[in-house]
């Protein structure tokens, strides 16, 4: 996926999460359950944040610790 498409997808994910957050239609409605009703909104925002992070970083983990083998590398021969 090109960088431009990743950015567009991340923006769409963010907009969808915000629309869900302000929508009166919820999985757990706030009017009936009070503060517990915000649990689904928080879950959507956390999921959207993780999705956006994966889109923009390519899902790559951070740098490995010094001396740790890199993914895809072959281990050194045994002595």
C-alpha positions in Angstrom: 0.0 0.0 0.0 1.4 3.4 -0.9 2.1 6.0 1.7 -0.7 8.2 0.4 -3.3 5.4 0.7 -2.1 4.7 4.2 -2.6 8.3 5.2 -6.0 8.4 3.6 -7.0 5.1 5.3 -5.8 6.5 8.7 -7.9 9.6 8.2 -10.9 7.5 7.4 -10.4 5.4 10.5 -10.1 8.5 12.6 -13.3 10.1 11.1 -15.2 6.8 11.6 -14.2 6.6 15.2 -15.2 10.2 15.9 -18.5 9.7 14.1 -19.2 6.6 16.3 -18.2 8.6 19.4 -20.8 11.3 18.7 -23.4 9.1 17.3 -26.5 8.5 19.4 -26.5 4.9 18.3 -24.2 2.8 20.5 -23.6 -0.8 21.4 -23.9 0.3 25.1 -26.1 3.4 25.3 -25.0 6.1 27.8 -28.6 7.1 28.6 -29.4 3.7 29.9 -26.2 2.7 31.6 -24.6 5.9 32.7 -20.8 6.1 32.7 -20.5 2.4 31.8 -21.9 3.4 28.4 -18.7 5.1 27.5 -16.8 1.8 27.6 -17.7 1.0 24.0 -16.7 4.5 22.9 -13.3 4.1 24.6 -12.8 0.7 23.0 -13.5 2.1 19.6 -11.1 5.0 20.2 -8.3 2.6 21.4 -8.9 0.3 18.5 -8.9 3.2 16.0 -5.6 4.5 17.6 -4.0 1.1 17.2 -5.2 0.8 13.7 -3.9 4.2 12.8 -0.6 3.4 14.4 -0.3 0.2 12.4 -1.3 2.0 9.2 1.2 4.8 9.6 4.1 2.7 10.9 3.5 -0.3 8.7 2.9 -2.4 11.8 6.6 -2.6 12.4 7.8 -3.0 16.0 10.2 -0.6 17.5 14.0 -1.0 17.2 15.3 -4.2 18.8 17.5 -4.2 21.8 21.3 -4.1 21.1 22.6 -7.6 20.3 19.1 -9.0 19.7 18.7 -10.9 16.4 16.8 -9.0 13.7 13.7 -10.7 12.3 14.5 -12.6 9.1 18.2 -12.8 9.9 20.0 -16.1 10.1 21.6 -17.0 13.5 25.4 -17.1 13.7 27.0 -20.5 13.3 27.7 -22.5 16.4 31.3 -22.5 17.6 
